[in-house]
Amino acid sequence: MANSNPRPLGDILKNIVRRARPSAKVLKGRRLAQQIFSEKFPALYAHAGVVSVKSGVATLETESAVLFQELEGYQRENLLAAFRAAGLQVAELRVKLK
């Protein structure tokens, strides 16, 4: 049965925007990971960045194939250890090229 009192369009749009907006917890995790990355790995930070931290996965992005290999291979465990030491619950690290 259809609702006899339709909701105002503004209320519907507010709900859509609220659900689509990243939560404060997600943004806080990404900011913390970005801060750790910049402090502990300043040479790498100049050419790469943290794009997300969610569901136990930290995702970094870089434009350099050489830096991709450095982050994906040689620095993977060091990055995970630094994130975990700061309290982030990160189980996996992903690196992608822009």
Chimera marker file (.cmm) of the C-alpha trace (Angstrom):
<marker_set name="trace">
<marker id="1" x="0.000" y="0.000" z="0.000" r="1" g="1" b="0" radius="0.5"/>
<marker id="2" x="1.375" y="3.410" z="-0.947" r="1" g="1" b="0" radius="0.5"/>
<marker id="3" x="2.201" y="5.944" z="1.728" r="1" g="1" b="0" radius="0.5"/>
<marker id="4" x="-0.472" y="8.664" z="1.777" r="1" g="1" b="0" radius="0.5"/>
<marker id="5" x="2.013" y="11.198" z="3.228" r="1" g="1" b="0" radius="0.5"/>
<marker id="6" x="4.961" y="11.432" z="0.861" r="1" g="1" b="0" radius="0.5"/>
<marker id="7" x="8.275" y="12.548" z="2.331" r="1" g="1" b="0" radius="0.5"/>
<marker id="8" x="9.708" y="15.876" z="1.234" r="1" g="1" b="0" radius="0.5"/>
<marker id="9" x="12.386" y="15.614" z="-1.443" r="1" g="1" b="0" radius="0.5"/>
<marker id="10" x="14.846" y="17.471" z="0.811" r="1" g="1" b="0" radius="0.5"/>
<marker id="11" x="14.624" y="14.740" z="3.467" r="1" g="1" b="0" radius="0.5"/>
<marker id="12" x="15.205" y="12.033" z="0.877" r="1" g="1" b="0" radius="0.5"/>
<marker id="13" x="18.248" y="13.839" z="-0.520" r="1" g="1" b="0" radius="0.5"/>
<marker id="14" x="19.704" y="14.394" z="2.978" r="1" g="1" b="0" radius="0.5"/>
<marker id="15" x="19.538" y="10.653" z="3.628" r="1" g="1" b="0" radius="0.5"/>
<marker id="16" x="21.222" y="9.860" z="0.316" r="1" g="1" b="0" radius="0.5"/>
<marker id="17" x="24.035" y="12.352" z="0.953" r="1" g="1" b="0" radius="0.5"/>
<marker id="18" x="24.494" y="11.149" z="4.541" r="1" g="1" b="0" radius="0.5"/>
<marker id="19" x="24.913" y="7.532" z="3.377" r="1" g="1" b="0" radius="0.5"/>
<marker id="20" x="27.289" y="8.478" z="0.548" r="1" g="1" b="0" radius="0.5"/>
<marker id="21" x="29.579" y="10.644" z="2.706" r="1" g="1" b="0" radius="0.5"/>
<marker id="22" x="32.644" y="8.856" z="4.103" r="1" g="1" b="0" radius="0.5"/>
<marker id="23" x="32.397" y="8.313" z="7.818" r="1" g="1" b="0" radius="0.5"/>
<marker id="24" x="34.629" y="10.215" z="10.223" r="1" g="1" b="0" radius="0.5"/>
<marker id="25" x="36.255" y="6.924" z="11.233" r="1" g="1" b="0" radius="0.5"/>
<marker id="26" x="37.290" y="6.182" z="7.631" r="1" g="1" b="0" radius="0.5"/>
<marker id="27" x="38.698" y="9.680" z="7.157" r="1" g="1" b="0" radius="0.5"/>
<marker id="28" x="40.510" y="9.522" z="10.495" r="1" g="1" b="0" radius="0.5"/>
<marker id="29" x="42.172" y="6.223" z="9.521" r="1" g="1" b="0" radius="0.5"/>
<marker id="30" x="43.328" y="7.586" z="6.179" r="1" g="1" b="0" radius="0.5"/>
<marker id="31" x="44.656" y="10.783" z="7.765" r="1" g="1" b="0" radius="0.5"/>
<marker id="32" x="46.537" y="8.829" z="10.416" r="1" g="1" b="0" radius="0.5"/>
<marker id="33" x="48.023" y="6.496" z="7.802" r="1" g="1" b="0" radius="0.5"/>
<marker id="34" x="49.032" y="9.498" z="5.673" r="1" g="1" b="0" radius="0.5"/>
<marker id="35" x="50.709" y="11.123" z="8.700" r="1" g="1" b="0" radius="0.5"/>
<marker id="36" x="52.605" y="7.932" z="9.557" r="1" g="1" b="0" radius="0.5"/>
<marker id="37" x="53.660" y="7.475" z="5.942" r="1" g="1" b="0" radius="0.5"/>
<marker id="38" x="54.929" y="11.063" z="5.700" r="1" g="1" b="0" radius="0.5"/>
<marker id="39" x="56.855" y="10.893" z="8.996" r="1" g="1" b="0" radius="0.5"/>
<marker id="40" x="58.409" y="7.433" z="8.707" r="1" g="1" b="0" radius="0.5"/>
<marker id="41" x="58.990" y="7.331" z="4.939" r="1" g="1" b="0" radius="0.5"/>
<marker id="42" x="59.538" y="10.959" z="3.821" r="1" g="1" b="0" radius="0.5"/>
<marker id="43" x="61.470" y="10.052" z="0.654" r="1" g="1" b="0" radius="0.5"/>
<marker id="44" x="58.664" y="7.757" z="-0.506" r="1" g="1" b="0" radius="0.5"/>
<marker id="45" x="55.925" y="10.151" z="0.640" r="1" g="1" b="0" radius="0.5"/>
<marker id="46" x="57.136" y="12.783" z="-1.805" r="1" g="1" b="0" radius="0.5"/>
<marker id="47" x="55.949" y="10.578" z="-4.692" r="1" g="1" b="0" radius="0.5"/>
<marker id="48" x="53.137" y="8.454" z="-3.229" r="1" g="1" b="0" radius="0.5"/>
<marker id="49" x="50.170" y="8.792" z="-0.921" r="1" g="1" b="0" radius="0.5"/>
<marker id="50" x="47.588" y="6.897" z="1.098" r="1" g="1" b="0" radius="0.5"/>
<marker id="51" x="44.244" y="6.903" z="-0.722" r="1" g="1" b="0" radius="0.5"/>
<marker id="52" x="42.229" y="4.757" z="1.680" r="1" g="1" b="0" radius="0.5"/>
<marker id="53" x="42.241" y="2.645" z="4.817" r="1" g="1" b="0" radius="0.5"/>
<marker id="54" x="39.167" y="0.479" z="5.231" r="1" g="1" b="0" radius="0.5"/>
<marker id="55" x="38.243" y="-3.081" z="6.122" r="1" g="1" b="0" radius="0.5"/>
<marker id="56" x="41.816" y="-3.802" z="7.186" r="1" g="1" b="0" radius="0.5"/>
<marker id="57" x="43.304" y="-2.763" z="3.837" r="1" g="1" b="0" radius="0.5"/>
<marker id="58" x="45.563" y="0.261" z="3.351" r="1" g="1" b="0" radius="0.5"/>
<marker id="59" x="45.761" y="1.418" z="-0.268" r="1" g="1" b="0" radius="0.5"/>
<marker id="60" x="48.617" y="3.575" z="-1.521" r="1" g="1" b="0" radius="0.5"/>
<marker id="61" x="48.912" y="5.213" z="-4.931" r="1" g="1" b="0" radius="0.5"/>
<marker id="62" x="51.944" y="6.310" z="-6.911" r="1" g="1" b="0" radius="0.5"/>
<marker id="63" x="52.725" y="7.445" z="-10.449" r="1" g="1" b="0" radius="0.5"/>
<marker id="64" x="56.103" y="5.702" z="-10.596" r="1" g="1" b="0" radius="0.5"/>
<marker id="65" x="56.485" y="2.042" z="-11.570" r="1" g="1" b="0" radius="0.5"/>
<marker id="66" x="59.804" y="1.926" z="-9.707" r="1" g="1" b="0" radius="0.5"/>
<marker id="67" x="58.220" y="3.289" z="-6.537" r="1" g="1" b="0" radius="0.5"/>
<marker id="68" x="55.308" y="0.879" z="-7.003" r="1" g="1" b="0" radius="0.5"/>
<marker id="69" x="57.810" y="-1.985" z="-6.878" r="1" g="1" b="0" radius="0.5"/>
<marker id="70" x="59.574" y="-0.468" z="-3.849" r="1" g="1" b="0" radius="0.5"/>
<marker id="71" x="56.310" y="-0.107" z="-1.901" r="1" g="1" b="0" radius="0.5"/>
<marker id="72" x="54.806" y="-3.406" z="-3.034" r="1" g="1" b="0" radius="0.5"/>
<marker id="73" x="57.920" y="-5.457" z="-2.413" r="1" g="1" b="0" radius="0.5"/>
<marker id="74" x="60.671" y="-4.054" z="-0.249" r="1" g="1" b="0" radius="0.5"/>
<marker id="75" x="58.733" y="-1.716" z="2.043" r="1" g="1" b="0" radius="0.5"/>
<marker id="76" x="55.485" y="-3.707" z="2.449" r="1" g="1" b="0" radius="0.5"/>
<marker id="77" x="56.301" y="-5.191" z="5.879" r="1" g="1" b="0" radius="0.5"/>
<marker id="78" x="57.864" y="-1.958" z="7.155" r="1" g="1" b="0" radius="0.5"/>
<marker id="79" x="54.740" y="0.010" z="6.185" r="1" g="1" b="0" radius="0.5"/>
<marker id="80" x="52.402" y="-2.546" z="7.737" r="1" g="1" b="0" radius="0.5"/>
<marker id="81" x="54.453" y="-2.557" z="10.943" r="1" g="1" b="0" radius="0.5"/>
<marker id="82" x="54.408" y="1.266" z="11.124" r="1" g="1" b="0" radius="0.5"/>
<marker id="83" x="50.635" y="1.414" z="10.571" r="1" g="1" b="0" radius="0.5"/>
<marker id="84" x="49.998" y="-1.268" z="13.182" r="1" g="1" b="0" radius="0.5"/>
<marker id="85" x="52.314" y="0.401" z="15.711" r="1" g="1" b="0" radius="0.5"/>
<marker id="86" x="50.187" y="3.548" z="15.405" r="1" g="1" b="0" radius="0.5"/>
<marker id="87" x="47.031" y="1.593" z="16.202" r="1" g="1" b="0" radius="0.5"/>
<marker id="88" x="45.631" y="1.062" z="12.717" r="1" g="1" b="0" radius="0.5"/>
<marker id="89" x="44.136" y="-2.388" z="12.231" r="1" g="1" b="0" radius="0.5"/>
<marker id="90" x="45.697" y="-3.031" z="8.841" r="1" g="1" b="0" radius="0.5"/>
<marker id="91" x="46.123" y="-6.607" z="7.628" r="1" g="1" b="0" radius="0.5"/>
<marker id="92" x="46.908" y="-5.924" z="3.986" r="1" g="1" b="0" radius="0.5"/>
<marker id="93" x="48.688" y="-3.303" z="1.901" r="1" g="1" b="0" radius="0.5"/>
<marker id="94" x="47.750" y="-2.594" z="-1.707" r="1" g="1" b="0" radius="0.5"/>
<marker id="95" x="49.630" y="-0.311" z="-4.047" r="1" g="1" b="0" radius="0.5"/>
<marker id="96" x="48.261" y="0.967" z="-7.322" r="1" g="1" b="0" radius="0.5"/>
<marker id="97" x="49.573" y="3.091" z="-10.163" r="1" g="1" b="0" radius="0.5"/>
<marker id="98" x="47.782" y="6.328" z="-11.096" r="1" g="1" b="0" radius="0.5"/>
<link id1="1" id2="2" r="1" g="1" b="0" radius="0.2"/>
<link id1="2" id2="3" r="1" g="1" b="0" radius="0.2"/>
<link id1="3" id2="4" r="1" g="1" b="0" radius="0.2"/>
<link id1="4" id2="5" r="1" g="1" b="0" radius="0.2"/>
<link id1="5" id2="6" r="1" g="1" b="0" radius="0.2"/>
<link id1="6" id2="7" r="1" g="1" b="0" radius="0.2"/>
<link id1="7" id2="8" r="1" g="1" b="0" radius="0.2"/>
<link id1="8" id2="9" r="1" g="1" b="0" radius="0.2"/>
<link id1="9" id2="10" r="1" g="1" b="0" radius="0.2"/>
<link id1="10" id2="11" r="1" g="1" b="0" radius="0.2"/>
<link id1="11" id2="12" r="1" g="1" b="0" radius="0.2"/>
<link id1="12" id2="13" r="1" g="1" b="0" radius="0.2"/>
<link id1="13" id2="14" r="1" g="1" b="0" radius="0.2"/>
<link id1="14" id2="15" r="1" g="1" b="0" radius="0.2"/>
<link id1="15" id2="16" r="1" g="1" b="0" radius="0.2"/>
<link id1="16" id2="17" r="1" g="1" b="0" radius="0.2"/>
<link id1="17" id2="18" r="1" g="1" b="0" radius="0.2"/>
<link id1="18" id2="19" r="1" g="1" b="0" radius="0.2"/>
<link id1="19" id2="20" r="1" g="1" b="0" radius="0.2"/>
<link id1="20" id2="21" r="1" g="1" b="0" radius="0.2"/>
<link id1="21" id2="22" r="1" g="1" b="0" radius="0.2"/>
<link id1="22" id2="23" r="1" g="1" b="0" radius="0.2"/>
<link id1="23" id2="24" r="1" g="1" b="0" radius="0.2"/>
<link id1="24" id2="25" r="1" g="1" b="0" radius="0.2"/>
<link id1="25" id2="26" r="1" g="1" b="0" radius="0.2"/>
<link id1="26" id2="27" r="1" g="1" b="0" radius="0.2"/>
<link id1="27" id2="28" r="1" g="1" b="0" radius="0.2"/>
<link id1="28" id2="29" r="1" g="1" b="0" radius="0.2"/>
<link id1="29" id2="30" r="1" g="1" b="0" radius="0.2"/>
<link id1="30" id2="31" r="1" g="1" b="0" radius="0.2"/>
<link id1="31" id2="32" r="1" g="1" b="0" radius="0.2"/>
<link id1="32" id2="33" r="1" g="1" b="0" radius="0.2"/>
<link id1="33" id2="34" r="1" g="1" b="0" radius="0.2"/>
<link id1="34" id2="35" r="1" g="1" b="0" radius="0.2"/>
<link id1="35" id2="36" r="1" g="1" b="0" radius="0.2"/>
<link id1="36" id2="37" r="1" g="1" b="0" radius="0.2"/>
<link id1="37" id2="38" r="1" g="1" b="0" radius="0.2"/>
<link id1="38" id2="39" r="1" g="1" b="0" radius="0.2"/>
<link id1="39" id2="40" r="1" g="1" b="0" radius="0.2"/>
<link id1="40" id2="41" r="1" g="1" b="0" radius="0.2"/>
<link id1="41" id2="42" r="1" g="1" b="0" radius="0.2"/>
<link id1="42" id2="43" r="1" g="1" b="0" radius="0.2"/>
<link id1="43" id2="44" r="1" g="1" b="0" radius="0.2"/>
<link id1="44" id2="45" r="1" g="1" b="0" radius="0.2"/>
<link id1="45" id2="46" r="1" g="1" b="0" radius="0.2"/>
<link id1="46" id2="47" r="1" g="1" b="0" radius="0.2"/>
<link id1="47" id2="48" r="1" g="1" b="0" radius="0.2"/>
<link id1="48" id2="49" r="1" g="1" b="0" radius="0.2"/>
<link id1="49" id2="50" r="1" g="1" b="0" radius="0.2"/>
<link id1="50" id2="51" r="1" g="1" b="0" radius="0.2"/>
<link id1="51" id2="52" r="1" g="1" b="0" radius="0.2"/>
<link id1="52" id2="53" r="1" g="1" b="0" radius="0.2"/>
<link id1="53" id2="54" r="1" g="1" b="0" radius="0.2"/>
<link id1="54" id2="55" r="1" g="1" b="0" radius="0.2"/>
<link id1="55" id2="56" r="1" g="1" b="0" radius="0.2"/>
<link id1="56" id2="57" r="1" g="1" b="0" radius="0.2"/>
<link id1="57" id2="58" r="1" g="1" b="0" radius="0.2"/>
<link id1="58" id2="59" r="1" g="1" b="0" radius="0.2"/>
<link id1="59" id2="60" r="1" g="1" b="0" radius="0.2"/>
<link id1="60" id2="61" r="1" g="1" b="0" radius="0.2"/>
<link id1="61" id2="62" r="1" g="1" b="0" radius="0.2"/>
<link id1="62" id2="63" r="1" g="1" b="0" radius="0.2"/>
<link id1="63" id2="64" r="1" g="1" b="0" radius="0.2"/>
<link id1="64" id2="65" r="1" g="1" b="0" radius="0.2"/>
<link id1="65" id2="66" r="1" g="1" b="0" radius="0.2"/>
<link id1="66" id2="67" r="1" g="1" b="0" radius="0.2"/>
<link id1="67" id2="68" r="1" g="1" b="0" radius="0.2"/>
<link id1="68" id2="69" r="1" g="1" b="0" radius="0.2"/>
<link id1="69" id2="70" r="1" g="1" b="0" radius="0.2"/>
<link id1="70" id2="71" r="1" g="1" b="0" radius="0.2"/>
<link id1="71" id2="72" r="1" g="1" b="0" radius="0.2"/>
<link id1="72" id2="73" r="1" g="1" b="0" radius="0.2"/>
<link id1="73" id2="74" r="1" g="1" b="0" radius="0.2"/>
<link id1="74" id2="75" r="1" g="1" b="0" radius="0.2"/>
<link id1="75" id2="76" r="1" g="1" b="0" radius="0.2"/>
<link id1="76" id2="77" r="1" g="1" b="0" radius="0.2"/>
<link id1="77" id2="78" r="1" g="1" b="0" radius="0.2"/>
<link id1="78" id2="79" r="1" g="1" b="0" radius="0.2"/>
<link id1="79" id2="80" r="1" g="1" b="0" radius="0.2"/>
<link id1="80" id2="81" r="1" g="1" b="0" radius="0.2"/>
<link id1="81" id2="82" r="1" g="1" b="0" radius="0.2"/>
<link id1="82" id2="83" r="1" g="1" b="0" radius="0.2"/>
<link id1="83" id2="84" r="1" g="1" b="0" radius="0.2"/>
<link id1="84" id2="85" r="1" g="1" b="0" radius="0.2"/>
<link id1="85" id2="86" r="1" g="1" b="0" radius="0.2"/>
<link id1="86" id2="87" r="1" g="1" b="0" radius="0.2"/>
<link id1="87" id2="88" r="1" g="1" b="0" radius="0.2"/>
<link id1="88" id2="89" r="1" g="1" b="0" radius="0.2"/>
<link id1="89" id2="90" r="1" g="1" b="0" radius="0.2"/>
<link id1="90" id2="91" r="1" g="1" b="0" radius="0.2"/>
<link id1="91" id2="92" r="1" g="1" b="0" radius="0.2"/>
<link id1="92" id2="93" r="1" g="1" b="0" radius="0.2"/>
<link id1="93" id2="94" r="1" g="1" b="0" radius="0.2"/>
<link id1="94" id2="95" r="1" g="1" b="0" radius="0.2"/>
<link id1="95" id2="96" r="1" g="1" b="0" radius="0.2"/>
<link id1="96" id2="97" r="1" g="1" b="0" radius="0.2"/>
<link id1="97" id2="98" r="1" g="1" b="0" radius="0.2"/>
</marker_set>
